[in-house]
Amino acid sequence: MNQSIFSSYKNLLKKSPMIRTVSWVFLLLCIIFLFRAVSHNVKRRPEIQGINPLIGAPGDVMEITGSGFGSSRGTSYVEIAGSKITSSAYKTWTDTKISFVLPSNVQDGLVMVGTSAGVSEPAFFANEVGIPVAVRMDPGSSVPVIASVSAESAVTGQVITISGSNFGSARGMSEVYFTANRDEAVSFAEPNGSEKNTAFIAASEADFDYISWNDSEIQVKVPDGAATGSYYIETNHGSSGTKKINITYPCGKKQYENKRTYVIQVAADISNHVAAQESTITLYVPKPAVSSFQPYGELNEVYPDPFIADDPFDMIHKKQLNQMPGSKERFSQTYVVSAYNIRNGINPLKVKAYREKSGAFYNRYTASDSCVQLENSALQLLLDSIAGKEKNPYKEAKLIYDYFLKNYKVSGKVRTGDVSFYDLIRRKEGDAYDFAVLFTALCRKAGIPAVPVAGILVQEQSAVTPHWWTEIYFEDYGWFPVDVALACGLEFKQFRPIENVQDFYFGNLDCQHIAFSRGFHQIKQSSLNSKIVFRPRTYALQSIWEEAGDATSSYSSLWNNPIILGIY
């Protein structure tokens, strides 16, 4: 049948010129159609290799480089953020480069080239007009500015209100500094070559000196150790100008003198560990405390790099046991610490009963805690027998002190095991820890703010021994050091001989005392299943010294007493 159709069509071509013409036209059209279809499929899809600028503004000339754009624009186009560039904006169009003027309404978004062969993969353009620019803050409008103070004359512990601007909505790490009660140059050179300004002392967070803080008003107590002179505010934006304030001493004035600077190394060794691969150990290594008599304790060197360096009480190391090189690793840090003699100038007749008994300071330093436990009934009986009905805080403290001198014997050997400072009441003999904590407990029971202090005594040839003493607080005077153990005859050789140690260590202190903690530091476990180590009766008072992961089978630790590397 197909052959008969083909024969009929062939006969028609021979007999009819019109049929021949139509056939040739049809064949030509098919060839053209086939050619267009093939050329369309072969034509390359446009490809963007780069745009310039990536960030620009209306009126800038953008140049797109790549391939497959076509030799002329025709119906091709460029699109930015979904909007096509108008015909009048194009400057050049070649197969490898397109240039055009960015329109006034150009937005951030994807840049694409479209041709008959398809649409390119996009590039990204940003309109610089819409990009936020960091504004450089004018230092004059951001540094704290003091406008006024509620009192131009004040006493230690008195709350003053500082008004002004740019203090910050919250205190954070900001401080209020006062001229320090120390007769010395503004700065001094340290062994490591740095200079430290010791002419000022900051209000103390530990003493609850900061009452309130907002951008325009600060309520702060005049700190222990402040003197007549200047005060200023320091925030992360800078320091305010200084203002004058007069500090008076109705109960007498302490003197800070004979400064000594020590280079102290603290170290602990971990060895013989057996643990699962991911088991960790955390060490809480005490830092030297900062106070009015010990105003400077700066880290000079630490190894290895600590897990937390800016904790106020401890340098915190945390490390996986399996990552320790060999079977032993030493964790150490070196500090430069300055300490002063304290010579009291107190007038006992001027010391008054405490006016403020509802504040955080009084409640904190007259309360029971994990170290100074006040619940034992023997404590109140002993206090009643010593002080009777005496209510003057100075006289009460002196009665307690004199009782120790007459009734208790101090031992140079530190007691070990599960022992209590209350044993001193029964045994009449104890170590320096027993003396300091029992004296602190009796003062707190009497309503006298008191804090146990732990640290070291520096002796001849740079030898050190752990030691404990007490500070008690009198209103309008400040902290008053008491070292009952040394007054009771604990063997100790001062750099400068003291004629009467029993009189001296009630209110005075030598610069051979280096404090590592003032009060007991309660540390929380990082994990409920971890294994913790508490070290009693050592140079710092804290609840955790070591914390090992629950996958730790065993390890050995050796905590060395701090050593003195240099005295200046």
ZAMARGU-4260 file (C-alpha; in steps of 0.2 Angstrom, whole numbers, plus 5000, padded with zeros to 4 digits):
<rodrens>
0) 5000/5000/5000 | 5014/5012/5005 | 5022/5008/4988 | 5006/5013/4978 | 5005/5030/4988
5) 5023/5034/4984 | 5020/5029/4965 | 5005/5040/4964 | 5014/5055/4972 | 5029/5052/4960
10) 5017/5053/4945 | 5009/5069/4952 | 5026/5077/4953 | 5029/5073/4935 | 5012/5079/4929
15) 5009/5095/4940 | 5021/5109/4942 | 5011/5116/4957 | 5014/5100/4967 | 5032/5101/4964
20) 5033/5119/4970 | 5023/5115/4986 | 5034/5100/4989 | 5050/5110/4988 | 5043/5123/5000
25) 5038/5110/5012 | 5055/5102/5012 | 5064/5118/5014 | 5053/5122/5029 | 5057/5105/5037
30) 5076/5108/5034 | 5075/5126/5042 | 5065/5119/5057 | 5077/5105/5060 | 5092/5117/5059
35) 5084/5129/5072 | 5080/5114/5084 | 5098/5108/5082 | 5106/5125/5085 | 5095/5129/5100
40) 5101/5113/5108 | 5119/5116/5104 | 5119/5134/5110 | 5127/5136/5127 | 5118/5141/5143
45) 5125/5158/5150 | 5138/5156/5164 | 5143/5170/5176 | 5161/5170/5182 | 5161/5186/5191
50) 5152/5203/5194 | 5160/5219/5199 | 5156/5228/5210 | 5149/5215/5223 | 5143/5229/5233
55) 5138/5245/5225 | 5125/5259/5224 | 5113/5266/5211 | 5122/5274/5197 | 5137/5263/5198
60) 5142/5253/5182 | 5141/5234/5185 | 5151/5223/5174 | 5147/5204/5172 | 5160/5193/5165
65) 5158/5175/5159 | 5152/5165/5144 | 5137/5161/5133 | 5129/5178/5134 | 5128/5179/5115
70) 5136/5192/5103 | 5122/5204/5105 | 5108/5206/5118 | 5093/5204/5107 | 5079/5197/5119
75) 5092/5192/5132 | 5092/5201/5149 | 5100/5204/5166 | 5090/5202/5182 | 5094/5208/5199
80) 5083/5203/5214 | 5069/5198/5202 | 5069/5215/5192 | 5075/5215/5174 | 5087/5229/5169
85) 5079/5241/5157 | 5086/5242/5139 | 5092/5260/5141 | 5104/5255/5155 | 5115/5243/5145
90) 5132/5249/5139 | 5140/5234/5131 | 5134/5216/5128 | 5146/5203/5121 | 5147/5184/5123
95) 5159/5186/5138 | 5155/5203/5145 | 5140/5213/5149 | 5140/5231/5157 | 5126/5242/5162
100) 5121/5256/5175 | 5113/5250/5191 | 5096/5258/5192 | 5090/5269/5206 | 5078/5256/5214
105) 5091/5242/5214 | 5090/5230/5229 | 5101/5217/5237 | 5098/5200/5229 | 5103/5187/5215
110) 5110/5192/5199 | 5106/5181/5184 | 5109/5182/5165 | 5094/5175/5154 | 5096/5171/5135
115) 5086/5159/5124 | 5097/5145/5130 | 5092/5147/5148 | 5096/5156/5164 | 5113/5157/5172
120) 5117/5151/5190 | 5116/5166/5201 | 5129/5178/5209 | 5125/5189/5223 | 5124/5208/5224
125) 5122/5220/5239 | 5116/5238/5239 | 5128/5247/5250 | 5115/5260/5254 | 5106/5246/5264
130) 5121/5239/5273 | 5122/5245/5292 | 5138/5254/5296 | 5146/5253/5313 | 5146/5271/5320
135) 5161/5276/5329 | 5156/5281/5346 | 5162/5298/5352 | 5172/5295/5367 | 5166/5311/5375
140) 5148/5304/5375 | 5152/5287/5381 | 5165/5288/5395 | 5158/5290/5413 | 5155/5308/5419
145) 5153/5312/5437 | 5142/5327/5440 | 5140/5327/5459 | 5141/5317/5475 | 5130/5316/5490
150) 5143/5319/5503 | 5160/5327/5500 | 5166/5320/5517 | 5163/5302/5523 | 5169/5288/5534
155) 5174/5270/5530 | 5159/5260/5526 | 5147/5275/5523 | 5136/5275/5508 | 5138/5289/5496
160) 5128/5292/5480 | 5137/5297/5464 | 5127/5306/5451 | 5132/5308/5433 | 5130/5300/5416
165) 5137/5285/5406 | 5139/5274/5421 | 5131/5259/5412 | 5114/5251/5415 | 5122/5238/5426
170) 5139/5237/5435 | 5146/5222/5426 | 5165/5224/5428 | 5165/5242/5431 | 5173/5249/5447
175) 5174/5264/5458 | 5191/5268/5464 | 5197/5279/5479 | 5214/5285/5484 | 5222/5272/5495
180) 5228/5275/5512 | 5246/5271/5508 | 5260/5283/5508 | 5269/5279/5492 | 5272/5284/5474
185) 5258/5282/5461 | 5266/5267/5453 | 5281/5255/5456 | 5291/5243/5445 | 5287/5225/5447
190) 5300/5211/5445 | 5292/5206/5428 | 5295/5224/5422 | 5277/5230/5423 | 5271/5245/5432
195) 5256/5244/5444 | 5246/5259/5451 | 5243/5256/5469 | 5238/5274/5474 | 5220/5269/5472
200) 5209/5255/5479 | 5193/5249/5472 | 5177/5247/5482 | 5175/5228/5487 | 5162/5216/5480
205) 5167/5204/5494 | 5162/5218/5507 | 5146/5222/5498 | 5152/5239/5495 | 5141/5241/5479
210) 5123/5245/5484 | 5116/5250/5467 | 5121/5255/5450 | 5112/5262/5435 | 5117/5274/5420
215) 5116/5290/5430 | 5118/5285/5449 | 5129/5274/5459 | 5127/5270/5477 | 5143/5264/5485
220) 5152/5262/5502 | 5168/5270/5505 | 5179/5255/5505 | 5191/5249/5519 | 5208/5256/5516
225) 5202/5273/5507 | 5210/5289/5511 | 5206/5308/5508 | 5210/5312/5490 | 5201/5307/5474
230) 5189/5295/5467 | 5184/5290/5450 | 5173/5278/5440 | 5180/5265/5427 | 5169/5256/5414
235) 5174/5247/5398 | 5172/5264/5389 | 5185/5272/5400 | 5188/5282/5416 | 5179/5297/5422
240) 5189/5312/5428 | 5193/5312/5447 | 5184/5321/5460 | 5189/5325/5478 | 5182/5317/5493
245) 5187/5319/5511 | 5188/5303/5522 | 5188/5305/5541 | 5192/5292/5554 | 5181/5295/5570
250) 5188/5279/5577 | 5206/5281/5572 | 5216/5278/5556 | 5226/5263/5551 | 5243/5264/5543
255) 5249/5253/5529 | 5268/5253/5528 | 5284/5243/5524 | 5277/5235/5508 | 5285/5218/5502
260) 5283/5211/5485 | 5283/5192/5483 | 5284/5181/5468 | 5274/5165/5473 | 5272/5149/5464
265) 5258/5137/5467 | 5258/5120/5459 | 5249/5103/5460 | 5255/5086/5452 | 5243/5073/5444
270) 5250/5056/5441 | 5247/5037/5439 | 5230/5040/5432 | 5218/5026/5427 | 5203/5031/5418
275) 5191/5029/5403 | 5196/5039/5387 | 5185/5053/5390 | 5187/5055/5409 | 5192/5073/5415
280) 5200/5080/5430 | 5197/5098/5436 | 5208/5107/5448 | 5203/5122/5458 | 5220/5131/5462
285) 5217/5146/5474 | 5223/5163/5469 | 5230/5176/5481 | 5216/5186/5489 | 5215/5205/5486
290) 5211/5217/5501 | 5217/5233/5508 | 5233/5226/5516 | 5236/5215/5500 | 5231/5226/5486
295) 5240/5217/5472 | 5240/5199/5466 | 5244/5198/5448 | 5246/5182/5438 | 5264/5181/5430
300) 5264/5164/5422 | 5253/5149/5421 | 5255/5131/5414 | 5246/5123/5406 | 5233/5135/5399
305) 5219/5136/5411 | 5201/5131/5408 | 5195/5147/5417 | 5207/5160/5421 | 5195/5175/5427
310) 5187/5166/5441 | 5189/5178/5456 | 5195/5164/5468 | 5203/5150/5458 | 5213/5146/5443
315) 5203/5132/5436 | 5211/5119/5426 | 5202/5105/5416 | 5210/5091/5406 | 5207/5074/5400
320) 5217/5062/5409 | 5222/5052/5393 | 5229/5068/5385 | 5242/5071/5399 | 5259/5068/5392
325) 5268/5053/5401 | 5261/5047/5418 | 5263/5064/5427 | 5259/5082/5423 | 5262/5098/5434
330) 5249/5112/5435 | 5257/5128/5441 | 5255/5147/5441 | 5266/5161/5447 | 5259/5177/5455
335) 5267/5194/5460 | 5259/5199/5477 | 5262/5214/5487 | 5258/5215/5506 | 5259/5228/5519
340) 5261/5229/5538 | 5245/5236/5546 | 5248/5247/5561 | 5231/5251/5569 | 5227/5268/5576
345) 5211/5263/5584 | 5203/5273/5598 | 5193/5260/5608 | 5183/5273/5616 | 5176/5279/5600
350) 5170/5261/5594 | 5151/5260/5594 | 5139/5246/5593 | 5133/5242/5576 | 5120/5253/5568
355) 5117/5243/5552 | 5112/5225/5556 | 5100/5222/5542 | 5112/5223/5527 | 5120/5209/5517
360) 5137/5213/5524 | 5132/5211/5543 | 5121/5196/5539 | 5135/5187/5529 | 5149/5190/5542
365) 5139/5186/5558 | 5131/5170/5551 | 5136/5151/5552 | 5143/5143/5536 | 5152/5127/5532
370) 5168/5133/5540 | 5162/5143/5555 | 5148/5133/5562 | 5139/5142/5576 | 5126/5129/5581
375) 5136/5120/5595 | 5128/5125/5612 | 5146/5125/5619 | 5149/5141/5609 | 5136/5152/5618
380) 5141/5145/5635 | 5159/5150/5632 | 5155/5167/5625 | 5144/5171/5640 | 5157/5166/5652
385) 5170/5177/5643 | 5160/5192/5639 | 5146/5192/5651 | 5134/5207/5647 | 5147/5217/5638
390) 5140/5225/5622 | 5154/5236/5615 | 5161/5226/5600 | 5179/5231/5603 | 5179/5227/5622
395) 5170/5210/5618 | 5183/5205/5605 | 5197/5210/5617 | 5190/5200/5631 | 5189/5185/5619
400) 5207/5188/5613 | 5213/5189/5631 | 5204/5173/5636 | 5214/5164/5622 | 5230/5170/5629
405) 5227/5164/5646 | 5219/5148/5643 | 5224/5140/5627 | 5241/5132/5621 | 5245/5133/5602
410) 5254/5119/5593 | 5264/5121/5578 | 5259/5104/5571 | 5243/5105/5561 | 5230/5092/5566
415) 5224/5080/5553 | 5209/5068/5551 | 5191/5071/5556 | 5194/5084/5569 | 5184/5100/5574
420) 5189/5117/5580 | 5177/5115/5595 | 5190/5102/5602 | 5200/5117/5607 | 5187/5121/5620
425) 5189/5104/5628 | 5207/5100/5625 | 5214/5118/5628 | 5226/5115/5614 | 5225/5116/5596
430) 5234/5122/5580 | 5232/5139/5571 | 5217/5134/5562 | 5208/5129/5578 | 5213/5146/5585
435) 5207/5157/5570 | 5191/5148/5567 | 5185/5147/5586 | 5190/5165/5588 | 5180/5170/5572
440) 5165/5159/5578 | 5165/5168/5595 | 5165/5185/5587 | 5151/5181/5575 | 5141/5173/5590
445) 5143/5190/5599 | 5137/5199/5583 | 5154/5206/5578 | 5157/5203/5559 | 5172/5192/5557
450) 5180/5182/5543 | 5193/5168/5544 | 5208/5171/5533 | 5219/5157/5526 | 5236/5159/5518
455) 5254/5157/5522 | 5268/5164/5533 | 5284/5169/5525 | 5299/5165/5536 | 5318/5166/5534
460) 5326/5159/5519 | 5309/5160/5510 | 5302/5146/5519 | 5283/5146/5520 | 5270/5137/5532
465) 5251/5137/5530 | 5243/5149/5542 | 5226/5155/5548 | 5221/5171/5557 | 5205/5182/5558
470) 5199/5199/5553 | 5185/5208/5563 | 5175/5223/5557 | 5171/5239/5567 | 5160/5252/5560
475) 5168/5269/5555 | 5185/5260/5556 | 5185/5245/5544 | 5194/5228/5545 | 5204/5224/5561
480) 5217/5210/5560 | 5219/5197/5574 | 5231/5183/5574 | 5228/5174/5590 | 5239/5159/5586
485) 5255/5170/5585 | 5250/5180/5600 | 5249/5164/5610 | 5266/5159/5605 | 5266/5150/5589
490) 5284/5149/5583 | 5288/5162/5570 | 5302/5174/5566 | 5298/5191/5560 | 5308/5201/5547
495) 5308/5215/5560 | 5308/5209/5578 | 5291/5213/5587 | 5294/5218/5605 | 5277/5212/5612
500) 5268/5200/5601 | 5253/5199/5612 | 5249/5217/5610 | 5254/5218/5592 | 5243/5204/5585
505) 5227/5212/5591 | 5224/5225/5577 | 5241/5224/5569 | 5249/5213/5555 | 5266/5210/5548
510) 5269/5210/5529 | 5274/5191/5531 | 5256/5186/5530 | 5250/5181/5513 | 5231/5178/5511
515) 5224/5166/5499 | 5206/5166/5505 | 5196/5177/5516 | 5181/5167/5521 | 5175/5150/5515
520) 5173/5148/5496 | 5159/5136/5492 | 5161/5128/5475 | 5148/5118/5466 | 5151/5102/5458
525) 5150/5102/5439 | 5142/5085/5439 | 5132/5075/5452 | 5142/5059/5448 | 5159/5067/5449
530) 5172/5062/5463 | 5178/5077/5473 | 5192/5080/5485 | 5191/5092/5499 | 5208/5097/5507
535) 5205/5103/5526 | 5217/5114/5535 | 5227/5120/5521 | 5232/5137/5514 | 5215/5141/5507
540) 5197/5138/5513 | 5186/5130/5499 | 5174/5116/5497 | 5182/5107/5482 | 5200/5106/5476
545) 5199/5092/5464 | 5185/5085/5454 | 5186/5069/5443 | 5174/5062/5431 | 5164/5047/5436
550) 5174/5036/5423 | 5190/5039/5433 | 5196/5023/5442 | 5211/5031/5451 | 5224/5044/5450
555) 5237/5052/5462 | 5238/5070/5466 | 5251/5080/5476 | 5247/5098/5481 | 5263/5108/5486
560) 5263/5122/5498 | 5266/5138/5489 | 5284/5143/5487 | 5293/5159/5487 | 5303/5163/5471
565) 5308/5180/5476 | 5306/5194/5489 | 5308/5212/5484
</rodrens>
